[in-house]
Amino acid sequence: MAPVKHFYVLGLGTFGGALARQLNKNGCRVTGIDSHREHVEDIKDELYEAIIADATDFDTLKHLNFKDANGVFISMGEDISHSLLATLHAKELGAKRIIVKGVSQDHGKLLKSLGVERVIFPEAEIAATLADRVTWPNIIDFLPIDPEYSFMEVAVPDDMVGKSLMQLNLRQQFGVWVVGIKDSMTGKLEMFPDGGYSLGCDQLILVVGKQSSLEQLRNKT
């Protein structure tokens, strides 16, 4: 049995609280910290541990076992000095994986300079996803792997129905690799289909490629 993952969430406001709850639902052990009593009281029964404390205070944080945790999430509201301080302390205390909710692009640059793994901008990311979904309704899902490559799940366009992967030659056309075909009705997944595989109207294509190549395919659909 795999060991239970342990995460710290510093800041239990709207975003931090939702994140902590979802991590808990995913079976993780979550320690949440917030200086506002009402935030802690609202969530304490759902987490492994909920602490009323100042997450920018080094003397408070030094009693936490950041170095052995699977990750530290920091969501400290609109005051960038708070998240920068919490990030700096978490780094000094040995946190190996730090993910921070950003306030602005400049804030994000400062956080990156401190060595955080990722800076997230929830509103911007949700807006981008929504805009993409309504612009390209055939695109079901999009998952970045690194800054250059991503996975994309796309519904089979009408003009591809009945054609084989060899005929379509998506690698030649768009520079993407087909790694799976999924039946949208049954959920059955065919991994690494051969060139003779013919596409149906109720199927999804799972492809991987560079962002620029995926954009070409997305514009086609």
C-alpha positions as CSV (number, residue, x, y, z in Angstrom):
1,M,0.0,0.0,0.0
2,A,1.4,3.4,-1.0
3,P,2.1,5.8,1.8
4,V,-0.4,8.6,2.4
5,K,0.8,11.9,0.9
6,H,1.1,14.9,3.3
7,F,0.6,18.4,2.1
8,Y,0.6,21.8,3.8
9,V,-1.7,24.5,2.7
10,L,-0.8,28.0,3.9
11,G,-3.8,30.2,3.6
12,L,-7.4,28.8,3.9
13,G,-9.4,31.4,2.0
14,T,-11.5,30.7,-1.0
15,F,-8.8,29.1,-3.1
16,G,-6.7,27.6,-0.4
17,G,-9.7,26.1,1.4
18,A,-11.1,24.6,-1.8
19,L,-7.6,23.1,-2.5
20,A,-7.3,21.7,1.0
21,R,-10.7,20.1,0.8
22,Q,-10.0,18.5,-2.6
23,L,-6.6,17.1,-1.4
24,N,-8.4,15.6,1.6
25,K,-11.1,14.0,-0.7
26,N,-8.2,12.6,-2.8
27,G,-7.0,10.7,0.3
28,C,-4.1,13.0,1.2
29,R,-3.2,14.1,4.7
30,V,-3.6,17.9,4.8
31,T,-2.3,20.4,7.4
32,G,-3.9,23.8,6.9
33,I,-2.7,27.1,8.4
34,D,-4.4,30.4,8.5
35,S,-4.4,33.4,10.8
36,H,-8.1,33.9,10.5
37,R,-10.0,31.8,13.1
38,E,-13.2,31.7,11.0
39,H,-11.3,30.1,8.1
40,V,-9.8,27.4,10.3
41,E,-13.1,26.8,12.2
42,D,-14.9,26.3,8.8
43,I,-12.6,23.6,7.7
44,K,-11.0,22.0,10.7
45,D,-13.3,18.9,10.8
46,E,-12.3,18.0,7.2
47,L,-8.5,18.1,7.5
48,Y,-5.9,16.1,9.3
49,E,-4.9,19.2,11.1
50,A,-6.0,22.9,11.0
51,I,-3.9,25.5,12.8
52,I,-4.7,29.1,13.7
53,A,-1.3,30.8,13.1
54,D,0.6,33.4,11.1
55,A,2.0,31.6,8.1
56,T,4.5,34.4,7.5
57,D,6.1,33.9,11.0
58,F,9.3,31.8,10.8
59,D,9.1,30.8,14.5
60,T,5.7,29.3,13.8
61,L,6.7,27.5,10.6
62,K,9.9,26.0,12.0
63,H,7.8,23.6,14.1
64,L,6.3,22.1,11.0
65,N,7.9,19.2,9.1
66,F,8.1,20.8,5.6
67,K,11.2,18.9,4.5
68,D,9.3,15.5,4.7
69,A,6.1,16.8,3.2
70,N,5.0,16.0,-0.4
71,G,4.4,19.7,-1.1
72,V,3.6,23.1,0.3
73,F,0.8,25.2,-1.3
74,I,0.8,28.9,-0.5
75,S,-2.3,31.1,-1.1
76,M,-2.0,34.2,1.0
77,G,-4.5,36.6,-0.6
78,E,-3.7,39.9,-2.4
79,D,-0.7,41.0,-0.2
80,I,2.3,39.8,-2.1
81,S,4.6,40.4,0.8
82,H,2.8,37.7,2.8
83,S,3.2,35.0,0.1
84,L,6.8,36.0,-0.5
85,L,7.7,35.7,3.2
86,A,5.9,32.4,3.5
87,T,7.7,31.1,0.4
88,L,11.1,32.2,1.7
89,H,10.5,30.6,5.0
90,A,9.3,27.3,3.5
91,K,12.4,27.2,1.3
92,E,14.7,27.8,4.3
93,L,12.9,25.1,6.2
94,G,13.6,22.5,3.5
95,A,10.3,22.3,1.5
96,K,11.2,20.5,-1.7
97,R,8.0,21.3,-3.6
98,I,6.4,24.7,-3.3
99,I,3.4,25.8,-5.4
100,V,2.1,29.4,-4.9
101,K,-1.0,31.3,-6.0
102,G,0.2,34.4,-7.9
103,V,-1.3,37.8,-7.7
104,S,0.4,39.4,-10.7
105,Q,3.0,38.7,-13.3
106,D,5.7,40.6,-11.4
107,H,4.7,38.7,-8.3
108,G,5.2,35.5,-10.3
109,K,8.7,36.5,-11.4
110,L,9.7,37.2,-7.8
111,L,8.4,33.8,-6.7
112,K,10.2,32.0,-9.6
113,S,13.4,33.7,-8.5
114,L,12.9,32.1,-5.1
115,G,12.8,28.7,-6.7
116,V,9.2,27.7,-6.4
117,E,8.0,24.8,-8.6
118,R,5.0,26.6,-10.0
119,V,3.1,29.8,-9.8
120,I,-0.6,29.5,-10.6
121,F,-3.1,32.1,-11.6
122,P,-6.5,30.4,-11.1
123,E,-8.7,33.0,-12.6
124,A,-6.5,33.4,-15.7
125,E,-6.2,29.6,-16.1
126,I,-9.9,29.1,-15.8
127,A,-10.7,31.9,-18.2
128,A,-8.2,30.5,-20.8
129,T,-9.7,27.0,-20.5
130,L,-13.3,28.4,-20.9
131,A,-12.3,30.5,-23.9
132,D,-10.6,27.5,-25.5
133,R,-13.6,25.2,-24.8
134,V,-16.1,27.6,-26.5
135,T,-13.7,28.4,-29.4
136,W,-12.7,24.8,-30.1
137,P,-15.6,22.6,-28.8
138,N,-13.9,19.5,-30.1
139,I,-11.0,19.9,-27.7
140,I,-12.0,17.9,-24.6
141,D,-8.9,18.2,-22.5
142,F,-5.5,19.8,-22.5
143,L,-2.6,18.8,-20.2
144,P,0.8,20.5,-20.3
145,I,3.7,18.1,-19.6
146,D,6.4,20.7,-19.6
147,P,6.9,24.2,-21.1
148,E,7.2,22.7,-24.6
149,Y,5.0,19.5,-24.8
150,S,1.4,18.7,-23.9
151,F,-1.2,16.0,-24.1
152,M,-4.5,16.9,-25.8
153,E,-7.7,15.0,-26.1
154,V,-9.8,15.9,-29.1
155,A,-13.1,14.6,-30.5
156,V,-12.8,13.1,-33.9
157,P,-13.8,15.8,-36.5
158,D,-16.3,14.8,-39.2
159,D,-13.7,14.8,-41.9
160,M,-11.6,12.3,-40.1
161,V,-14.4,9.7,-39.5
162,G,-13.8,6.5,-41.3
163,K,-10.2,7.2,-42.1
164,S,-7.3,5.2,-40.8
165,L,-4.4,6.8,-38.8
166,M,-2.1,5.9,-41.7
167,Q,-4.3,7.8,-44.1
168,L,-4.5,10.8,-41.8
169,N,-0.8,10.7,-41.0
170,L,-1.2,13.2,-38.2
171,R,2.5,13.1,-37.4
172,Q,3.4,14.3,-40.9
173,Q,0.5,16.8,-41.1
174,F,0.8,18.4,-37.6
175,G,3.8,16.9,-35.9
176,V,1.8,15.1,-33.2
177,W,1.8,11.5,-32.0
178,V,-1.4,9.5,-31.4
179,V,-1.0,7.6,-28.2
180,G,-4.5,6.5,-27.6
181,I,-8.1,6.3,-28.9
182,K,-11.0,6.5,-26.5
183,D,-14.6,5.5,-27.0
184,S,-16.6,8.4,-25.6
185,M,-19.7,6.2,-25.0
186,T,-18.0,3.3,-23.1
187,G,-14.8,4.9,-21.9
188,K,-12.8,2.0,-23.4
189,L,-9.2,3.1,-24.2
190,E,-7.1,1.7,-27.0
191,M,-3.5,2.6,-26.3
192,F,-0.9,3.0,-29.1
193,P,-3.2,2.0,-32.0
194,D,-1.6,0.9,-35.2
195,G,-1.8,2.7,-38.5
196,G,-4.7,0.6,-39.7
197,Y,-7.0,1.8,-37.0
198,S,-10.0,3.6,-38.4
199,L,-11.6,6.4,-36.5
200,G,-15.3,6.5,-35.5
201,C,-17.6,9.4,-34.8
202,D,-17.9,8.7,-31.1
203,Q,-14.2,8.6,-30.4
204,L,-11.6,10.8,-28.8
205,I,-8.0,11.0,-30.0
206,L,-5.3,11.4,-27.4
207,V,-2.3,13.1,-28.9
208,V,1.0,14.4,-27.6
209,G,3.2,17.1,-29.2
210,K,4.7,20.5,-29.1
211,Q,2.4,23.4,-28.2
212,S,2.7,24.9,-31.7
213,S,1.9,21.5,-33.3
214,L,-1.2,21.0,-31.1
215,E,-2.4,24.5,-32.0
216,Q,-2.3,23.6,-35.7
217,L,-4.4,20.5,-35.0
218,R,-6.7,22.5,-32.7
219,N,-7.3,25.1,-35.4
220,K,-8.1,22.3,-37.9
221,T,-10.8,20.9,-35.7
